[in-house]
Amino acid sequence: MANKRDLLILGGGLVGMTMALAAARKGLTSHVVDMADPAALTAEGFDGRASAISTASWNLFTNIGLGEQLAPFGCPIDSIAVTDGMKPGRLDFRPEPHEGSLGFMFSNLSLRKALFAAAAEEERIAWHAPAQVQTRERGAHGVAATLADGSRLEARLMIAAEGRRSPTRDEAGLALARWDYHHRAMIVGLDHEKPHGNVAWEIFYPAGPFALLPMLDGPEGQHRSALVWTVAEKDAAGVLALSERAFLHEVESRMHGVLGAVQLNSPRSSYPLSFQHTARIVAERLALVGDAAHGMHPIAGQGLNLGLRDVGALVQVLTDGMRLGLDIGDAQVLKRYERWRGLDSLAVMSATDALTRLFGIPGRLPSAIRRLGMGAVQRTPALKRWFMDEARGVSGELPELLRG
């Protein structure tokens, strides 16, 4: 197998592997390098997280041939209920019946298994994992990476998909705007007494949002949801150290009985929350995708979707460039990608950051003002439609792969 390919994708997670598969469907070959062992990443219990997949992202998975494999593992999100501490003034987002769902909830494990299985069968993808990158090279005529085992991989374009701590981005000198929210997201799976009705709950408290995300029922018919509970960093260690009974008491007190009695169905985990945005997402023969380009608060569940929009846009500009006879590493091609994704990603991240700060203001008056605003949105169909289109990822200029 030749070591020279079209793309050198550094990072083989959800975004990186989707990039490789989407590119392969358009005839582009790639090297995918990841430091983690695929067997470990697909082991039961490795990752208890779940992701909301928007309508546009689901279109992408369907268009690259993964819809049939993924469909049995996704729970539809038929509506989203937004509330300020479960006080009066709830805001409901529910599409028209002919529009289908607002998206789907998947365990990250299900997504990873489907992507990895498809990649293993795709001859246009050379998968190097576990592998450690020792050196990276970018020049006028191509890119290369030397791995720890001494092998040298060459390509025409390097794509950094390594996540928030991307060494490729840092080595390229692409500066970050970054701040810490001083909060952590507590992640755990719940079994609950009442069915969720495919409703996603976003309950805002001054200490942070409390999200209940619908999942498929368990093997014995257990009603299940994923919990993403934001707590202050100073309280995180204490919350994680609570006994299971005490933890469940705290959870139930914030749920106000919407799903009845609850039990844990997975270990508890947590991760710190921060904002980071890279104004420039391209350099000489380099493009950033996913969290390497932008990391955001999980408040609206748009983090992975933003990365998948990067994938759709980058694949389109590369294929459009090839049709015009341009090198896929050409600066004009990459500049188009940067222009396309820059405004959209910054707008989504800024809105998410503003929501985080707005609902974090304690007190009765701020709560009353928020609920007044939510009531106005609830009574304004055009405004609700705009919010739903944003949540579904179907607003603005969509790449071909993200269209239905």
C-alpha positions in Angstrom: 0.0 0.0 0.0 1.4 3.4 -1.0 2.2 5.8 1.7 1.2 8.8 -0.4 -2.5 9.7 -0.1 -4.7 12.7 -0.5 -5.3 13.4 3.1 -3.4 13.0 6.3 -6.0 13.1 9.1 -4.4 13.4 12.6 -7.1 12.2 15.1 -9.4 9.3 14.5 -12.3 10.1 16.8 -15.9 10.8 15.9 -15.1 13.8 13.7 -11.8 12.6 12.3 -13.2 9.2 11.2 -16.3 10.8 9.8 -14.0 13.1 7.8 -12.2 10.1 6.4 -15.3 8.3 5.4 -17.0 11.3 3.9 -13.9 12.0 1.9 -13.6 8.4 0.8 -17.2 8.5 -0.6 -16.0 11.4 -2.8 -13.0 9.4 -4.0 -10.4 10.9 -1.7 -7.8 8.6 0.0 -6.5 9.3 3.5 -4.2 8.2 6.2 -5.9 8.4 9.6 -3.6 8.4 12.6 -4.8 8.1 16.2 -2.9 7.5 19.4 -5.7 5.4 21.0 -6.3 1.6 20.5 -9.6 1.1 18.6 -10.3 -2.0 20.6 -10.2 0.0 23.8 -12.3 2.8 22.4 -15.1 0.3 21.5 -15.0 -1.7 24.7 -18.2 -1.7 26.8 -17.9 0.9 29.6 -15.1 2.9 28.0 -17.2 6.0 27.3 -20.6 6.6 29.0 -21.2 9.8 27.1 -24.0 10.4 24.6 -24.4 12.9 21.8 -27.4 14.7 20.2 -27.2 14.3 16.5 -29.1 17.1 14.7 -31.1 16.6 11.5 -28.3 17.9 9.3 -25.7 15.6 11.0 -28.1 12.7 10.5 -28.3 13.6 6.8 -24.5 13.4 6.7 -24.3 10.0 8.3 -27.1 8.8 5.9 -25.4 10.2 2.9 -22.1 8.5 3.6 -23.9 5.1 4.0 -24.1 4.8 7.8 -27.9 5.4 8.3 -28.9 1.8 8.1 -26.3 0.7 10.7 -27.0 3.5 13.1 -30.8 3.8 12.9 -31.5 1.0 15.4 -29.3 2.7 18.1 -30.8 6.2 17.9 -33.6 7.6 20.1 -35.6 10.3 18.4 -35.8 13.7 20.0 -39.4 14.7 19.3 -39.4 17.8 21.4 -37.2 20.0 23.7 -38.6 21.4 26.9 -36.7 24.5 28.3 -37.4 25.8 31.7 -35.9 28.1 34.3 -35.7 25.9 37.4 -39.0 24.3 36.6 -40.9 27.5 37.3 -43.9 28.7 35.2 -42.9 29.9 31.7 -41.8 26.7 30.1 -40.7 26.9 26.4 -41.4 23.9 24.2 -39.9 23.2 20.8 -41.8 20.6 18.7 -41.6 20.4 14.9 -44.6 19.8 12.7 -45.5 16.1 12.2 -44.3 16.0 8.6 -40.8 17.4 9.6 -39.9 14.4 11.7 -37.8 14.7 14.9 -35.4 17.4 16.0 -32.6 14.9 15.9 -31.5 11.7 17.6 -29.6 10.7 20.8 -26.9 8.2 20.4 -24.4 6.7 22.8 -20.9 7.7 21.7 -20.0 4.0 21.8 -22.7 3.2 19.1 -21.4 6.0 16.9 -17.8 4.9 17.3 -18.5 1.3 16.5 -20.4 2.1 13.3 -17.7 4.5 12.1 -14.8 2.1 12.9 -16.5 -0.8 11.2 -17.1 1.2 8.1 -13.5 2.5 8.1 -12.1 -1.0 8.5 -13.8 -2.0 5.2 -13.0 1.2 3.2 -9.9 0.6 1.0 -9.4 4.4 0.6 -8.7 4.7 4.3 -5.3 3.6 5.7 -5.9 3.5 9.5 -2.8 3.8 11.8 -3.8 3.1 15.4 -2.5 3.0 18.0 0.2 5.2 16.7 2.2 8.2 17.9 3.2 11.1 15.7 6.8 12.1 16.2 7.1 14.9 13.6 4.9 16.8 11.2 6.0 18.5 8.0 4.1 20.9 5.8 5.5 22.5 2.7 4.6 24.0 -0.7 4.2 20.6 -2.4 2.8 18.3 0.4 2.6 17.2 4.0 4.1 14.3 6.0 4.1 12.8 9.4 6.7 10.4 10.9 5.4 7.9 13.4 7.1 6.5 16.4 7.7 3.2 14.6 9.7 5.2 11.9 7.1 5.0 9.2 6.6 8.1 7.1 3.1 9.0 5.8 2.7 11.5 3.0 -0.3 13.4 1.6 -1.4 16.6 -0.1 -3.3 18.1 2.8 -3.1 17.7 6.6 -6.3 17.8 8.7 -6.1 18.3 12.5 -9.0 16.5 14.2 -7.2 15.8 17.6 -9.6 17.6 19.9 -9.2 20.6 22.1 -5.5 20.0 22.9 -4.5 19.7 19.3 -0.7 19.6 19.0 -0.9 20.1 15.3 -2.8 23.4 15.7 -0.4 24.6 18.4 2.6 23.7 16.3 1.1 25.7 13.4 0.8 28.7 15.7 -2.9 29.1 15.2 -3.9 31.2 18.2 -6.9 30.5 20.5 -9.4 32.7 22.3 -10.1 30.7 25.4 -11.7 31.0 28.8 -12.6 28.6 31.6 -16.2 28.4 32.9 -15.0 27.0 36.2 -17.7 24.3 35.9 -17.7 20.6 35.3 -20.2 18.5 33.4 -21.3 15.4 35.4 -22.2 12.6 33.1 -24.2 9.5 34.0 -26.9 7.2 32.6 -30.3 7.0 34.4 -33.0 4.4 34.5 -36.3 6.0 35.4 -39.8 5.1 36.4 -41.8 7.1 33.8 -41.3 7.0 30.0 -39.5 10.1 28.7 -41.8 10.4 25.6 -38.8 11.3 23.5 -38.6 14.7 25.2 -35.2 16.3 26.0 -35.3 18.5 29.1 -33.0 21.5 29.6 -33.5 22.8 33.1 -31.6 25.9 33.9 -30.4 26.6 37.5 -28.1 29.5 38.5 -25.3 26.9 39.3 -25.6 25.5 35.7 -27.9 23.7 33.3 -29.3 20.3 34.1 -30.1 18.3 30.9 -32.1 15.1 30.7 -31.6 13.5 27.2 -33.8 10.7 26.0 -32.2 7.3 25.2 -33.6 4.0 23.9 -35.1 1.7 26.5 -32.8 -0.8 28.1 -32.7 -4.6 27.2 -35.4 -5.3 29.8 -37.6 -2.4 28.9 -36.0 0.1 31.4 -36.8 3.7 30.5 -33.5 5.5 30.1 -32.0 9.0 29.8 -28.6 10.5 29.8 -27.9 13.2 32.4 -25.6 16.1 31.8 -25.5 18.1 35.1 -23.3 21.2 35.3 -21.8 22.0 38.7 -19.3 24.6 39.9 -15.7 23.3 39.8 -15.3 23.9 43.5 -18.3 21.5 44.2 -17.4 18.9 41.6 -15.2 16.6 43.7 -17.8 16.6 46.5 -20.6 15.7 44.1 -18.6 12.8 42.6 -17.7 11.6 46.1 -21.4 11.3 47.1 -22.8 7.9 47.8 -25.1 6.6 45.1 -28.1 7.2 47.3 -27.1 10.8 48.1 -26.3 11.5 44.4 -29.7 10.2 43.3 -31.3 12.3 46.0 -29.6 15.4 44.6 -30.6 14.4 41.0 -34.3 13.8 41.9 -34.6 17.1 43.8 -33.6 18.9 40.5 -35.9 16.8 38.3 -39.1 17.7 40.2 -40.6 14.2 39.4 -40.8 14.6 35.6 -39.4 11.1 35.1 -40.3 9.6 38.5 -37.9 7.6 40.6 -34.4 7.1 39.1 -31.5 4.7 39.4 -28.0 4.9 37.9 -27.2 2.6 35.0 -23.5 3.6 34.4 -20.5 4.9 36.4 -20.4 8.7 37.0 -17.8 10.7 35.1 -17.0 14.4 34.6 -15.0 16.8 32.4 -14.2 20.5 32.8 -16.0 23.1 30.7 -14.4 25.9 28.7 -14.8 28.0 25.6 -12.1 28.1 22.9 -12.3 29.4 19.4 -9.6 29.6 16.7 -10.1 32.6 14.4 -7.9 31.1 11.7 -8.7 27.4 11.0 -6.3 27.0 8.0 -2.6 27.4 7.4 -0.3 26.2 4.7 -1.7 22.8 3.6 -3.5 22.5 7.0 -7.2 22.6 8.0 -8.7 22.2 11.5 -12.0 20.4 12.1 -14.1 19.8 15.3 -12.8 20.6 18.7 -9.4 21.4 17.3 -11.0 24.5 15.8 -13.7 25.3 18.4 -14.7 24.0 21.8 -18.0 25.1 23.4 -20.2 24.6 26.4 -22.5 21.5 26.0 -25.6 23.6 27.0 -27.2 23.2 23.6 -25.7 19.9 22.6 -24.1 21.4 19.4 -20.4 20.5 19.9 -20.2 17.4 17.8 -22.7 18.8 15.3 -20.5 21.8 14.7 -17.6 19.5 14.0 -19.7 17.5 11.5 -20.7 20.7 9.8 -16.9 21.3 9.4 -16.6 17.9 7.8 -19.4 18.6 5.3 -18.0 22.0 4.3 -14.4 20.8 4.0 -15.3 17.8 1.9 -17.4 20.0 -0.4 -14.7 22.7 -0.9 -12.1 20.0 -1.6 -14.3 18.2 -4.2 -15.3 21.5 -5.8 -11.7 22.5 -6.0 -10.7 19.2 -7.7 -13.5 19.7 -10.3 -11.8 23.1 -11.1 -8.5 21.4 -11.4 -7.1 22.9 -8.2 -4.8 21.1 -5.8 -6.7 20.2 -2.6 -4.0 21.9 -0.6 -4.3 25.1 -2.5 -4.7 28.3 -0.4 -7.8 29.4 -2.3 -9.5 26.1 -1.5 -8.7 26.3 2.2 -9.6 30.0 2.4 -13.1 29.1 1.1 -13.5 26.6 3.9 -12.4 29.1 6.5 -14.8 31.7 5.3 -17.7 29.2 5.2 -17.2 27.8 8.6 -15.8 30.9 10.5 -19.0 32.9 10.8 -21.3 29.9 11.5 -19.2 28.4 14.2 -18.6 31.7 16.0 -22.3 32.6 15.9 -23.3 29.2 17.4 -20.6 29.4 20.1 -21.4 33.0 21.0 -25.0 32.2 21.4 -24.2 29.2 23.6 -21.9 31.3 25.7 -24.5 34.1 26.1 -27.1 31.5 27.2 -24.7 30.1 29.7 -24.1 33.5 31.2 -27.7 34.7 31.0 -29.1 31.7 32.9 -26.3 31.8 35.4 -27.5 35.1 36.9 -29.1 34.3 40.3 -32.1 36.1 41.8 -35.8 36.4 41.4 -35.8 39.4 39.1 -33.4 37.9 36.5 -35.4 34.7 36.6 -38.7 36.6 36.0 -37.1 38.5 33.1 -35.8 35.2 31.6 -39.2 33.6 31.9 -40.9 36.6 30.4 -38.6 36.3 27.4 -39.2 32.6 27.1 -42.9 33.3 27.1 -42.6 35.7 24.3 -40.7 33.1 22.2 -43.3 30.5 23.0 -46.0 32.8 21.6 -44.1 33.8 18.5 -44.1 31.0 15.9 -41.6 32.6 13.6 -39.1 32.9 16.4 -39.6 29.3 17.6 -39.1 28.2 14.0 -35.8 30.0 13.8 -34.6 28.4 17.1 -35.7 24.9 15.9 -33.9 25.3 12.5 -30.8 26.3 14.3 -31.1 23.3 16.6 -31.6 21.0 13.7 -28.7 22.5 11.8 -30.7 23.3 8.7 -30.3 27.0 8.6 -27.9 28.9 6.4 -25.9 27.5 3.4 -25.7 23.8 3.9 -23.0 21.6 2.4 -24.3 18.9 0.0 -23.7 16.1 2.4 -25.8 17.7 5.2 -28.9 18.1 3.0 -31.7 15.6 3.1 
